[in-house]
């Protein structure tokens, strides 16, 4: 593997971590358990160790600037996590209904 390939792989891994952190922080901000949301979206997959790692980097909801749902859905979709994006959208919709 050449330097360029290694750089591309490293960038992808960094961006993947950011995607997972965004998801985990969104869950914290909305009072959701990120592991349970993930398992709802992917019931037959083991929970990603990276998700568990990124949960440690979240901040309490009151300290968060808030993750916009549209941003999270775009990022999840960009990484091919359509099922997770759908689950997030459903949760967000149910939160909206409760507020009305």
Secondary structure, 3 states (H helix, E strand, C coil): CCHHHHHHHHHHHHHHHHHHHHHHHHHHHCCCCHHHHHHHHCCCCCCCHHHHHHHCCCCCHHHCCCCCHHHHHHHHHHCCCHHHHHHHHHHHHHHHHHHC
